[in-house]
Amino acid sequence: MVESTSAATSRRAGEILTSARKLCDPVLREAVSSLPEPLRLMGGYHFGWWDAEGAATPRQAGKALRPALTVCSAVACGATARAALAAAAAVELVHNFTLLHDDVMDGDQVRRGRPAVWTVWGIPDALLLGDALHALAIRVLVTGLPGRTATAAIARLESAVIEMCHGQHQDCRFRTVGPVDVEEYARMAMGKTGALMGCACALGAVCARADPPTVSAMDTFGRELGMAFQFVDDLIGIWGDPEITGKPASDLARQAMSLPVVSALGSGTAAAAELATMYGRDPAIDSMDTARAAALVESAGGRERTRRLAERRVRAAIAALTDPASAADLMALAGLVSDRNH
C-alpha cells in the first residue's frame, strides 16, 4: 500500500523530533546534573528522566520541537546539526523554564501525565527551578558556542524571553479585563509562543553564520509556526484527549481566554451570549459546565475559525522560507504542527 503524503510527513517529522531529542539529551542531562540538590532532582523529574525519589523512569522529556527547529534551521542554512547543538539545548531549557512558571500561574496540576513540579515540591521551589533552567541556558550558550556567536545568541534569546514575559503578562491580564478581540489575542500569542519559536529558528541560522536577511527569514518562519502551534494548542486545550496530551483539557474549567473562546465570544450569536454569561460567573462559586461551554464555542464558530487561522499561519511560515527546497525538514515540522493532536 502506498503511504499517504500526510502519513509520510508525520513519520518524517517524528524521526526529526527523535533525532533532535537524542542529540540534545546528553547536553540537557549534563546541564541539569550540574545543579545543586534539590534543584537537580526536581529538574530531572520535570524532564521525565526519573521520579520524585530519583529512580530512573522511561518517560520522554517532551516533544523537542523547539530544539528540532533550531537544528533543522542550521542544516537548512548549510551547517551541521552539531553546530547548533548548544543553541538547541538552550532553547529547550528556556522552554522548560516557562513551562514550570506557567503551571504555577495557571494552577495546572499535571504536566506530561504526572504531577507538576509545584504540586510535589511547592510553588517557591518550582519557580526557583525555572530560574535555574534559564541560567543554565545562558551557560550552555557561553560554553558551547564561539565567542561572537555566543554573544549574538544570548542577546537574541534574552530578547525573546522579555517578549515572552510580556506575552504572558497579557495572557494573565485577559482573565480580568473586558472582552478581547482576535487581533489582541494574536499579538499576545506572538509574544507568548511565537517569540521563542522564532528565536529557535533564528539561532539555528546564527550558528550557521547565515547573513542577516536569512536569519530574519528564519525568525519569521518560526514566529508564524509558533502562532499556528498556539492556535492548535488552544483547540487541544478544549477538545484534546487527556490520554494523549498527558494533561486534562482544562481551559474552559479555568475560564481561559483561548482563541476559540475569543472568536466565539466575538461572533454576535446567541451561543456567544450564553457563553459570555457562563464566563461571567465566579469559578470559585459556580463550576463551569465544560461540555456545554465547548458546545457553545463550536456552535459560535470558534473551533472552525481557530483551525482556519492556524492553517493560515502555517502557510505564512512556509512562505517566509527563502529556499524551501533546502528546508525539507522544516517543512515536515510545519506539517506536524498543523496536524498534531497533542
N, C-alpha and C positions, 0 to 999 in steps of 0.2 A: 504494500500500500504506500502511495506517495504521501510524504509528510506535508501537512498544510504549511503555508507561509507563516501563519501566526504561531503554530506549534514549533516550527523551526526557529523562529525568532526568540520565542520564550526559552527554548532549550539552550540556544546560544547565550542568551542573557544570563541564564542560570550558571553556565560554565564560566562566564566572565566574573560573576559575583564570587563563585567558589575560588577562582584563581586569585582574585584580589584579597579575599579573606585569608587564604593560605600565605600570601605574600606579606600581608601586614601583621598577621597574628604574632610572629616572634618579636617584632618591634613593640607591639602593644603590650605583650606579656612582660617584656624586659622593662618597659617604662613603668607599668603598674607595680611590678615586683620591687621596684626601687623605692616605693612609698613606705613610710613608717607604718607600723601597726597602730590602730586597726584599719587605717585607710587602705592598705594593701589587701586585706581580707575583704573589705567592703567593695573595693574596685573589681577584684576577681569575681566576686558574687554577681555584681551588676553586669559584667561582661558574659556571665554564664559559664565561667571556667570551673567554678567549684560552688559548693553550697555554703550556708552561713557558718558552718563549722570548719570549712576549708577542705572538705573532701571533694575530690575531682568529680565533675559531672560531665555528661556528654552534650550538654546544651551548646548551641551555637551563639556567637556574640553578634546577633543582629544580621541584617542583610548585607552590610558592607557596600551599600550603593554609593555612598559618597567617596570612599577610597577608590572604588572601581572607576568612578568618573574621573578622578584625578589621574589614575594610571592610564586609562584609555585616552584621555586628552593629551598626555605626554607622548604616547605612542602615535597618536594622530598627527602630532607636530614633529615627528621624526626622532624622538628619543626612545630609550629603552624603558621598560616598566620600572626597573630598579632605580632609574634616575629620579623617579618621582615617589619612591617608597617612603621617605621621611615625610614628605608633604601629605601623602595619602594617610599615613598613620596619624599625623597631627590633626587633619580634618576629622578623622573618626573620633579622636579624643575630645575635640571640641563638641562634636555632635552629641557624644555621650554626656558631656558636662551639661548640655542644655536639657537632655532627657531627665537627668536627675533633678534639676531645678523645676522643670515643667511638671513632673509628677507631684512635687510638693505644692506648687501653685494651683494645679488642677485638682488636687486631692485624689489622684489616681492611685489606687492601692495595688494594682497588678501591672507588672512590666515583663513582657516576654514569657507569660504563662506562670509566673510565680510572684510572691510578694515583692513590691517595690522596696528599694533600699530604705526609704524613710520609714516604712512600716516596721522594719526589722531593727534598725539602729536609731531611729528618731530623726526628726527634721534637722536639727543642727548638724549632725554628722553627715547627712545626705548632702546638705548644702556645702559643707567643707570638702567632701569628696569631689563634688562638681568643680569647686575652685581648684582643687589639686590637679584634676584632669586637664583643666585649662592651662595651668602652669606647666604640666608635662608636655602639652602640645608645643609650647614655645621652646622648651628644652630640646625636644626631638628635632625641631627645625634647626636650631643653633648647632647641634652636634651632628646632624645628618646631611646638611647642605653646605656647599661652598659659601664663603662669606657674603658676597654681594647677593647671591641668590637667596640666602637665608634672610638677609635684611629685607629684601623685596617681599619674600613670602610672609614674614612676620607682619610687616606693615599691612599687607592685603588681608591676612587672616584676622588681625585685630580690628581692622575697619569693618569686616564682616560681622564680628562679634558685637561691635557697637550697634550696627544696623539691626542685628537680631534682637538685641536688648530693647531697642526702640519698637520693633515689631511686636515683641512680647508684651511690652507696656500697652500698646494699642489694643492688643487682643484682650488683655485683662480689663481695660477701660470699657470695651464694648459691652461688658457684662453689667455695667452700672449706668451707662448713658442711654439716651433715647435711640430711636431707630437708626440702623446702619444701612447704607446702600452698598450695592455690589462693588462700586468703584472704591469706596473706602475700605471695604474688605480686601480687595485686590492689593491695595497699597500696603495694608498690614501684612498680607501673606508674602509679598515680595521681601519685606524685611525679615519676617519670622522664618521663612523657609527658603525663599529664592536666593537670599544673600549668601548662605553657606554653600548651596549647590553651585551657584555662580563662582564663588571663591574656589571650590574644589576643582572645577574645570580650568579656571584661570591659573591655579597653582601648577597644574599639570603642564600647561603651556609655558609658565615661567621656568619650571625645571628643565624644559626642553630648550630654553633660551630663544623662544619664539619672539617675533617682533611685536611691538605694542598693538597694532591692529588685530593680529591673530589672538593675542591674549584677551583683548576686548571682545572679540567674536566668541571665544570660548566662555567668557564670563556671561555673555548674553545667552548662549546656548543653555548653560547651567541654570541661569535665573528663570528662563522660560520653562525649563523642565521642572525646576523646583516649584513653580506655580502650579503646574499640572499635577505634580506629586501631592501638593497640599489639597488641591481640589478633590482628587481621588481619595485622599486620606479623610476628607470630610464626609464623603459618601460612605466610606468604611466605618466611620465613627457613628453612623446611624444604622446602616444595614449590614455591617460586617459580621462575620461568623466568629464568635469568640474562640471556637475550637481552632480556627485558622490564624487569627490575629494574635492570640495569646493574651488578650485583654478584653474586658466587656465593652460593648458598643454603648458607651455611657454619655455621649454628647447631649442627647436630649434630656437625660435624667438630671444633668447639672446645668441645663439651660444654656448650653454653649451657643454662641453666635457663629455657627459654621456657615459656609457658603450656601448649602441647600436651604437652611433656615432663613438666612438673609434674603435669598432670592424669593423664597416662598412668601415671606412677610411683606415684600415689596410688590407682590403680584396684584393687589387690589381685589382679590377674590374673597368669597365667603369663607373659604378654608383659611385664608390668611388672617381674617378677623378672629376666627376661633383660635387659631394658633397663637395670635398675639395675646388673647385673653389667658391662655394657658401659660405663656411666658411671663405674664404679669403677676402671677401668683408667687407667694413666698415659698421657695422649695423646702424651707425648714418646717413649714406648716403643712403644705399640700404637696404630696409626692406627685411627680409627673406621670401621667398615663402615656408612657413612651410609645406604645403601639398605636394609640390614637394620634399622637403628635406626628409620628412617622407617616401615617396615612395622610394626614393633613398636608405635610410638606410635599409629599408626592402628588397629591391632588392639585396643589397650587403650582405645580411645575418645577419645584425646587430641585428635585432629583435629576430630571432631564436637562434642565438648564446647566446644572453643575457639570454633568457629563459632557455636554457640548463645549463648555468653556475649557474644560480640561483638554479635550481633543484639539481645540484651537491653540492652546499653549504649546502642545507637543509639536504641532505644525510650525509654529513660530520658532521653536527651538531648532528644529531641523533646518529651517530657512536661514538661520544665523550661521550655520556651518559654511566656511569658505570653500571647503573641498570635501563634500560628503563621501566621495569615493575613497578617501583615505581615512574615513571615520566610521567604518562599518560597525565597530564595537559600540561606539557612542549611539549609533542608530538603533542597535539592538537594545541598549539600555533605555532609550527613549520609548521604544515599543513596549518594554516591560512596564514602565511607569504608567502608561496609558491603559494597560490591560491587567494590572495587578488586582489582587483581592485581599492583600494583607500587607 
